Every structure is written in C-alpha cells, then in structure tokens.
Amino acid sequence: MSEKYAVPALERANAVLALLAIEPYTWTLSELSRHLHISKSTMYSLLMTMERLHWVNRDRHDTYALGGAIGKFVSAYAGQYDLIEEFRRLAQPVMRKLQETIQLARLEEADVLYMAKIEAPSPVQMVAGPGVRFPAHATGLGKSLLACLANDQVCRIFPDEKLQSVTEHTIDNRTALLQELARIRDDGYALDLQEGVMGFCCAAAPIRRANGEAVAAVSCSMPIHQWEVKQADTIEAITDLAARLTPIL
C-alpha cells in the first residue's frame, strides 16, 4: 500500500502498542521514547492521549500496558469472525429452504458493509458480496439496523433532508425514512421492495447483543416474481435466523 496517505501519529501509536503487547508494565515513558526513537514530548502526548482513550494503562511505577479498550477491540474482532462462521452454518439450511441468497452485513455510518453471503444456485443474482458497501437507507439490511438507533442518531448519520435515490423506489427524504424506521421497529423486520436494485426484493432483521445493541443484520434477497410467492416464508425464516444468531454475541 502507498505510504502517501500514512498518518505518522498512528504509526507511532501502533509501535507503542506492539511493544506493550509483548512486554506489559515494563516500559516507562523515557524508555519507550529511547527505544522507539520518538521524542519525549511526542511520546508524552501520545501516551496521555492513549491513556485517556483507555488504549493503555499506567501503573504506580509509571510503566505501561495495554488498556481495556484494546481488549474490547480484540473481543469485537473475534466476535465478528465467530458471527461470520456461525452465519455460514445457520444460513445454509435457510438458503436451501428458500432457494434464495442469504446475506450478512453491518452498519458503517450511512452505508452497510456486506460481510458474508450464502449464494443460492440461481442464474439471477444480486451483485453485492463481502466487502461491498451500499447506501443503508436503500437496503433492507441498512434499514433494519438504522431502526435500532434513536431518531437523533439517524439524523446525525443523515444530516440533510434529501437522500440519494438508487432506484425510483428508494426512500429519498429523511422524513419518510424516519416514518419507515418506526414501522420497522414495530414489525421487527425491514423490507426492501426494489429500493436498492430494480427487480429485487428482500426481508432483513437485526442481530442483537444481549443488551439490545444491533451489531449486524441478515437478509434474504430474490427476484420480484419469487417474492410474490415467498414473502411470508422469507420474513419468518429471516427473523428466526437473526434470533438464532443473537446468543453467540
């Protein structure tokens, strides 16, 4: 990867964290400064910032170790991949039952990021796959996750009233989106009726932690002629899949 856009402060922080991961509560500020060839003033600012963010802890001897925030990052990282593996296992029978593609995604600001997909053996497929981002308000996955947020959080994500139109059926204003999210909260699932891709519909439901926080969502997408036949079964299967994925978080 090009170093053109590298951020030196992050590179220094990474060097400190890498050293503390190997030798916790061994290094003082001065020792870190000498060992990593970072000036004391810069190291002081770096450590004070990381301590405030709980990236590092300092003991009574003024030596440092990784902080609680790093543990949370590690846990979330591991949980993400546990979730993907469990999704692959539990979504397979759902795909076989419905004969339609099942997807897993999480919310990243105003987009959804697709994490995994169990593809149905169909000649007609949606193009979205792992690593693809898509406007959240134009997908069932995104709307199901946005519905788990308070309205003021949604408004911070979408500060403008006007929203991007992906198809002629996309919700194109924030007021209508908030009304749609209220319905989704009542129903427990979201629908995408040709809002993201013309000719395709889907049902989606959020996957929650025990505290109610939504961390991802699952959906089933299909051509509109199949949706007319499978809608009720799809909604039931997807809400059940989301509920079965919840206990692993």
Backbone hydrogen bonds in HBPLUS format (Angstrom, degrees):
<---DONOR---> <-ACCEPTOR-->    atom                        ^
c    i                          cat <-CA-CA->   ^        H-A-AA   ^      H-
h    n   atom  resd res      DA  || num        DHA   H-A  angle D-A-AA Bond
n    s   type  num  typ     dist DA aas  dist angle  dist       angle   num
A0006-ALA N   A0003-GLU O   3.11 MM   3  5.04 169.9  2.12 111.0 111.7     1
A0010-LEU N   A0007-VAL O   3.04 MM   3  5.54 124.3  2.36 113.3 126.3     2
A0011-GLU N   A0007-VAL O   3.16 MM   4  6.48 154.0  2.23 151.5 159.5     3
A0012-ARG N   A0008-PRO O   2.89 MM   4  6.20 153.3  1.97 154.3 161.1     4
A0013-ALA N   A0009-ALA O   2.95 MM   4  6.18 160.0  1.99 145.2 151.0     5
A0014-ASN N   A0010-LEU O   2.86 MM   4  6.03 154.5  1.93 144.6 151.8     6
A0015-ALA N   A0011-GLU O   3.06 MM   4  6.29 149.4  2.16 139.7 147.3     7
A0016-VAL N   A0012-ARG O   3.02 MM   4  6.37 156.1  2.08 151.5 157.5     8
A0017-LEU N   A0013-ALA O   2.94 MM   4  6.18 170.1  1.95 156.0 158.4     9
A0018-ALA N   A0014-ASN O   2.90 MM   4  6.02 158.4  1.95 147.7 153.8    10
A0019-LEU N   A0015-ALA O   3.17 MM   4  6.34 152.9  2.24 141.6 147.8    11
A0020-LEU N   A0016-VAL O   2.95 MM   4  6.22 163.4  1.98 156.7 161.5    12
A0021-ALA N   A0017-LEU O   2.90 MM   4  6.00 142.7  2.04 145.9 155.4    13
A0022-ILE N   A0019-LEU O   3.16 MM   3  5.40 132.8  2.39 100.3 111.9    14
A0023-GLU N   A0019-LEU O   2.98 MM   4  6.23 161.0  2.02 152.7 158.6    15
A0025-TYR N   A0064-TYR O   2.70 MM  39  4.73 143.2  1.83 124.7 132.7    16
A0064-TYR N   A0027-TRP O   3.14 MM  37  6.05 144.3  2.28 151.0 156.6    17
A0032-LEU N   A0028-THR O   2.89 MM   4  6.09 159.9  1.93 153.1 158.6    18
A0033-SER N   A0029-LEU O   2.90 MM   4  6.11 158.0  1.95 150.7 157.2    19
A0034-ARG N   A0030-SER O   3.01 MM   4  6.27 162.1  2.05 149.1 152.6    20
A0035-HIS N   A0031-GLU O   2.91 MM   4  5.99 169.5  1.92 151.5 155.0    21
A0036-LEU N   A0032-LEU O   2.94 MM   4  5.85 161.8  1.97 148.4 152.9    22
A0037-HIS N   A0033-SER O   2.97 MM   4  5.63 111.8  2.45 133.0 146.4    23
A0038-ILE N   A0033-SER O   3.04 MM   5  4.85 154.4  2.10 136.8 143.3    24
A0037-HIS N   A0034-ARG O   3.39 MM   3  5.15 152.0  2.47  94.1 102.0    25
A0043-MET N   A0039-SER O   2.83 MM   4  6.06 163.1  1.86 155.5 161.2    26
A0044-TYR N   A0040-LYS O   2.76 MM   4  5.90 154.1  1.82 148.0 155.2    27
A0045-SER N   A0041-SER O   3.14 MM   4  6.38 165.9  2.16 146.6 149.2    28
A0046-LEU N   A0042-THR O   2.90 MM   4  6.09 158.0  1.95 149.2 156.2    29
A0047-LEU N   A0043-MET O   2.83 MM   4  5.99 169.4  1.85 155.6 157.4    30
A0048-MET N   A0044-TYR O   2.90 MM   4  6.02 163.9  1.93 153.2 158.3    31
A0049-THR N   A0045-SER O   3.01 MM   4  6.07 158.2  2.05 143.4 149.3    32
A0050-MET N   A0046-LEU O   2.94 MM   4  6.15 165.4  1.96 150.6 155.1    33
A0051-GLU N   A0047-LEU O   2.77 MM   4  5.87 148.4  1.87 146.0 154.9    34
A0052-ARG N   A0048-MET O   2.98 MM   4  6.15 156.3  2.04 142.3 148.5    35
A0053-LEU N   A0049-THR O   3.01 MM   4  6.29 146.6  2.13 145.6 155.0    36
A0055-TRP N   A0050-MET O   2.70 MM   5  4.92 151.7  1.78 161.5 159.4    37
A0056-VAL N   A0050-MET O   3.32 MM   6  5.72 147.9  2.43 114.6 114.1    38
A0054-HIS N   A0051-GLU O   3.03 MM   3  4.86 154.5  2.09  99.7 107.4    39
A0069-ALA N   A0054-HIS O   2.92 MM  15  5.26 150.5  2.01 145.4 147.7    40
A0067-GLY N   A0055-TRP O   2.66 MM  12  4.50 159.9  1.70 116.8 111.7    41
A0057-ASN N   A0065-ALA O   2.77 MM   8  5.29 155.5  1.83 145.6 152.2    42
A0065-ALA N   A0057-ASN O   2.99 MM   8  5.29 146.1  2.10 143.5 150.5    43
A0059-ASP N   A0063-THR O   2.99 MM   4  5.72 158.4  2.04 158.4 164.9    44
A0062-ASP N   A0059-ASP O   2.94 MM   3  5.30 158.2  1.99 118.6 121.0    45
A0070-ILE N   A0067-GLY O   3.16 MM   3  5.72 132.5  2.40 110.1 120.6    46
A0072-LYS N   A0068-GLY O   3.06 MM   4  6.44 148.4  2.16 147.3 156.0    47
A0073-PHE N   A0069-ALA O   2.97 MM   4  6.31 152.7  2.05 145.8 153.1    48
A0074-VAL N   A0070-ILE O   2.90 MM   4  6.19 161.2  1.94 153.0 157.7    49
A0075-SER N   A0071-GLY O   2.90 MM   4  6.08 159.8  1.94 145.9 151.7    50
A0076-ALA N   A0072-LYS O   2.86 MM   4  6.03 160.0  1.90 148.3 153.8    51
A0077-TYR N   A0073-PHE O   2.84 MM   4  6.04 156.0  1.90 148.6 155.7    52
A0078-ALA N   A0074-VAL O   2.90 MM   4  6.13 166.1  1.92 152.7 156.1    53
A0079-GLY N   A0075-SER O   2.80 MM   4  5.93 157.5  1.85 146.0 153.5    54
A0080-GLN N   A0076-ALA O   2.85 MM   4  6.00 145.5  1.97 142.6 151.2    55
A0081-TYR N   A0077-TYR O   3.34 MM   4  6.70 156.4  2.40 146.3 150.4    56
A0082-ASP N   A0078-ALA O   2.91 MM   4  6.20 149.4  2.01 148.9 158.7    57
A0083-LEU N   A0079-GLY O   2.81 MM   4  5.93 153.7  1.87 145.0 152.2    58
A0084-ILE N   A0080-GLN O   2.98 MM   4  6.32 151.7  2.07 142.3 149.7    59
A0085-GLU N   A0081-TYR O   3.07 MM   4  6.20 163.8  2.09 143.0 146.9    60
A0086-GLU N   A0082-ASP O   2.91 MM   4  6.10 162.0  1.94 150.4 155.9    61
A0087-PHE N   A0083-LEU O   2.75 MM   4  5.86 152.3  1.82 147.1 155.8    62
A0088-ARG N   A0084-ILE O   2.95 MM   4  6.20 160.3  1.99 148.5 152.9    63
A0089-ARG N   A0085-GLU O   3.13 MM   4  6.41 150.8  2.21 142.4 150.0    64
A0090-LEU N   A0086-GLU O   2.89 MM   4  6.09 172.4  1.89 157.9 159.5    65
A0091-ALA N   A0087-PHE O   2.75 MM   4  5.56 152.4  1.83 153.2 159.8    66
A0095-MET N   A0091-ALA O   2.86 MM   4  6.10 161.0  1.90 159.8 164.5    67
A0096-ARG N   A0092-GLN O   2.98 MM   4  6.28 160.1  2.02 152.9 158.6    68
A0097-LYS N   A0093-PRO O   2.92 MM   4  6.04 151.1  2.00 139.3 147.1    69
A0098-LEU N   A0094-VAL O   2.95 MM   4  6.14 169.1  1.96 155.7 158.0    70
A0099-GLN N   A0095-MET O   2.52 MM   4  5.16 137.7  1.69 143.7 156.2    71
A0221-SER N   A0101-THR O   3.13 MM 120  5.77 150.1  2.23 152.6 161.3    72
A0102-ILE N   A0118-ILE O   2.97 MM  16  5.15 161.5  2.01 145.7 149.4    73
A0118-ILE N   A0102-ILE O   2.80 MM  16  5.15 168.2  1.82 158.1 162.3    74
A0103-GLN N   A0219-SER O   2.88 MM 116  5.23 156.8  1.93 142.4 149.1    75
A0219-SER N   A0103-GLN O   2.97 MM 116  5.23 145.1  2.09 139.9 146.2    76
A0104-LEU N   A0116-ALA O   2.94 MM  12  5.17 156.8  1.99 153.6 149.1    77
A0115-MET N   A0104-LEU O   2.78 MM  11  5.49 165.1  1.81 143.5 148.2    78
A0116-ALA N   A0104-LEU O   3.36 MM  12  5.17 159.3  2.41 132.8 133.0    79
A0105-ALA N   A0217-ALA O   3.02 MM 112  5.54 155.7  2.09 154.1 160.4    80
A0217-ALA N   A0105-ALA O   2.82 MM 112  5.54 142.7  1.96 158.4 168.1    81
A0106-ARG N   A0113-LEU O   3.04 MM   7  5.43 154.8  2.11 142.0 146.4    82
A0113-LEU N   A0106-ARG O   2.81 MM   7  5.43 163.3  1.84 160.4 166.3    83
A0108-GLU N   A0111-ASP O   2.81 MM   3  5.24 176.2  1.82 150.2 151.5    84
A0111-ASP N   A0108-GLU O   3.02 MM   3  5.24 165.7  2.04 126.4 128.7    85
A0136-ALA N   A0110-ALA O   2.89 MM  26  5.63 169.2  1.90 135.1 137.5    86
A0112-VAL N   A0134-PHE O   2.82 MM  22  5.44 154.2  1.88 155.7 163.8    87
A0134-PHE N   A0112-VAL O   3.04 MM  22  5.44 143.1  2.18 143.5 153.9    88
A0114-TYR N   A0132-VAL O   2.95 MM  18  5.51 172.3  1.95 164.0 164.1    89
A0131-GLY N   A0114-TYR O   2.73 MM  17  5.48 161.6  1.76 156.8 151.0    90
A0122-SER N   A0120-ALA O   2.77 MM   2  5.50 133.2  1.99 109.7  94.6    91
A0132-VAL N   A0129-GLY O   3.05 MM   3  5.75 161.6  2.09 148.4 150.7    92
A0138-ALA N   A0135-PRO O   3.10 MM   3  5.62 156.8  2.15 114.2 121.5    93
A0139-THR N   A0136-ALA O   3.23 MM   3  5.57 162.1  2.27 119.2 117.9    94
A0143-LYS N   A0139-THR O   3.00 MM   4  6.14 165.7  2.02 147.1 151.3    95
A0144-SER N   A0140-GLY O   2.91 MM   4  6.00 156.1  1.97 150.0 156.4    96
A0145-LEU N   A0141-LEU O   3.21 MM   4  6.46 146.1  2.33 144.0 152.4    97
A0146-LEU N   A0142-GLY O   2.83 MM   4  6.05 159.3  1.87 154.3 160.9    98
A0147-ALA N   A0143-LYS O   2.94 MM   4  5.97 146.5  2.06 142.1 150.0    99
A0148-CYS N   A0145-LEU O   3.06 MM   3  5.29 150.5  2.15 103.6 112.6   100
A0149-LEU N   A0146-LEU O   3.04 MM   3  5.42 163.7  2.07 112.8 117.6   101
A0153-GLN N   A0150-ALA O   3.01 MM   3  5.33 126.8  2.30 105.3 119.0   102
A0154-VAL N   A0150-ALA O   3.10 MM   4  6.50 155.9  2.16 152.4 159.7   103
A0155-CYS N   A0151-ASN O   2.92 MM   4  6.19 153.9  1.99 147.9 155.1   104
A0156-ARG N   A0152-ASP O   3.09 MM   4  6.31 138.8  2.27 134.5 144.6   105
A0156-ARG N   A0153-GLN O   3.17 MM   3  5.12 125.0  2.49  92.2 106.2   106
A0157-ILE N   A0153-GLN O   3.09 MM   4  6.42 148.2  2.19 144.6 153.0   107
A0158-PHE N   A0154-VAL O   2.87 MM   4  6.16 152.4  1.95 148.9 157.3   108
A0174-ARG N   A0161-GLU O   2.74 MM  13  4.86 149.1  1.84 136.4 146.5   109
A0163-LEU N   A0172-ASP O   2.91 MM   9  4.52 168.6  1.93 119.2 116.3   110
A0170-THR N   A0167-THR O   3.28 MM   3  5.38 165.6  2.30 106.8 111.0   111
A0177-LEU N   A0173-ASN O   3.10 MM   4  6.38 152.3  2.18 145.7 154.3   112
A0178-LEU N   A0174-ARG O   2.89 MM   4  6.14 161.8  1.92 156.0 158.9   113
A0179-GLN N   A0175-THR O   3.13 MM   4  6.43 153.0  2.21 145.1 152.5   114
A0180-GLU N   A0176-ALA O   2.93 MM   4  6.18 153.8  2.00 146.6 153.9   115
A0181-LEU N   A0177-LEU O   2.83 MM   4  6.13 155.7  1.89 154.2 161.2   116
A0182-ALA N   A0178-LEU O   3.09 MM   4  6.30 147.5  2.20 141.1 148.8   117
A0183-ARG N   A0179-GLN O   3.29 MM   4  6.64 151.8  2.37 142.4 148.8   118
A0184-ILE N   A0180-GLU O   3.00 MM   4  6.33 153.6  2.08 148.3 156.3   119
A0185-ARG N   A0181-LEU O   2.96 MM   4  6.21 155.1  2.02 148.8 154.4   120
A0186-ASP N   A0182-ALA O   3.24 MM   4  6.53 152.2  2.32 141.5 148.2   121
A0187-ASP N   A0183-ARG O   2.92 MM   4  6.18 156.2  1.97 150.8 157.8   122
A0188-GLY N   A0184-ILE O   2.72 MM   4  5.65 159.2  1.76 155.6 160.3   123
A0190-ALA N   A0204-ALA O   2.81 MM  14  5.14 163.5  1.84 148.8 154.2   124
A0204-ALA N   A0190-ALA O   2.86 MM  14  5.14 151.5  1.94 147.9 152.1   125
A0192-ASP N   A0202-CYS O   2.91 MM  10  5.09 154.1  1.98 145.3 145.8   126
A0202-CYS N   A0192-ASP O   2.88 MM  10  5.09 139.3  2.05 133.2 143.9   127
A0194-GLN N   A0200-PHE O   2.95 MM   6  5.17 133.0  2.18 146.1 154.6   128
A0200-PHE N   A0197-VAL O   3.20 MM   3  5.71 157.2  2.25 138.3 136.7   129
A0224-ILE N   A0199-GLY O   2.82 MM  25  5.39 146.2  1.93 141.0 140.3   130
A0201-CYS N   A0222-MET O   2.92 MM  21  5.67 161.6  1.95 166.2 169.6   131
A0222-MET N   A0201-CYS O   2.94 MM  21  5.67 152.6  2.02 161.8 170.3   132
A0203-ALA N   A0220-CYS O   3.22 MM  17  5.65 144.7  2.35 142.1 149.7   133
A0220-CYS N   A0203-ALA O   2.98 MM  17  5.65 148.1  2.08 155.0 165.2   134
A0205-ALA N   A0218-VAL O   2.94 MM  13  5.65 150.4  2.03 155.1 164.7   135
A0218-VAL N   A0205-ALA O   3.00 MM  13  5.65 158.8  2.05 161.5 162.5   136
A0207-ILE N   A0216-ALA O   2.76 MM   9  5.31 168.1  1.77 145.7 142.5   137
A0215-VAL N   A0207-ILE O   2.99 MM   8  6.13 155.8  2.05 166.4 171.9   138
A0209-ARG N   A0213-GLU O   2.70 MM   4  5.28 156.9  1.75 151.2 157.2   139
A0212-GLY N   A0209-ARG O   2.97 MM   3  5.30 162.7  2.00 114.8 118.6   140
A0226-GLN N   A0223-PRO O   2.97 MM   3  5.51 137.5  2.16 113.6 125.0   141
A0227-TRP N   A0223-PRO O   3.08 MM   4  6.38 150.1  2.17 147.7 156.9   142
A0228-GLU N   A0224-ILE O   3.24 MM   4  6.49 150.2  2.33 148.9 153.1   143
A0229-VAL N   A0226-GLN O   3.00 MM   3  5.37 141.1  2.15 106.9 117.8   144
A0230-LYS N   A0226-GLN O   2.89 MM   4  6.07 156.8  1.94 155.2 163.0   145
A0231-GLN N   A0227-TRP O   3.01 MM   4  5.15 130.2  2.26 149.1 145.4   146
A0234-THR N   A0230-LYS O   2.85 MM   4  5.87 155.5  1.91 162.7 170.9   147
A0235-ILE N   A0231-GLN O   3.01 MM   4  6.26 165.9  2.03 159.8 161.8   148
A0236-GLU N   A0232-ALA O   3.16 MM   4  6.35 167.1  2.18 150.7 154.2   149
A0237-ALA N   A0233-ASP O   2.94 MM   4  6.05 159.9  1.98 145.6 151.6   150
A0238-ILE N   A0234-THR O   2.92 MM   4  6.02 163.6  1.94 156.3 160.2   151
A0239-THR N   A0235-ILE O   3.10 MM   4  6.15 167.0  2.12 149.9 153.6   152
A0240-ASP N   A0236-GLU O   3.12 MM   4  6.15 151.8  2.20 140.5 148.5   153
A0241-LEU N   A0237-ALA O   2.93 MM   4  6.11 152.8  2.01 141.9 149.6   154
A0242-ALA N   A0238-ILE O   2.99 MM   4  6.20 164.8  2.02 152.4 155.4   155
A0243-ALA N   A0239-THR O   3.10 MM   4  6.26 154.0  2.17 139.2 146.1   156
A0244-ARG N   A0240-ASP O   2.97 MM   4  6.24 150.6  2.06 148.2 156.1   157
A0245-LEU N   A0241-LEU O   3.03 MM   4  6.27 136.8  2.22 145.8 157.3   158
A0249-LEU N   A0246-THR O   3.17 MM   3  5.91 168.7  2.18 128.2 131.5   159
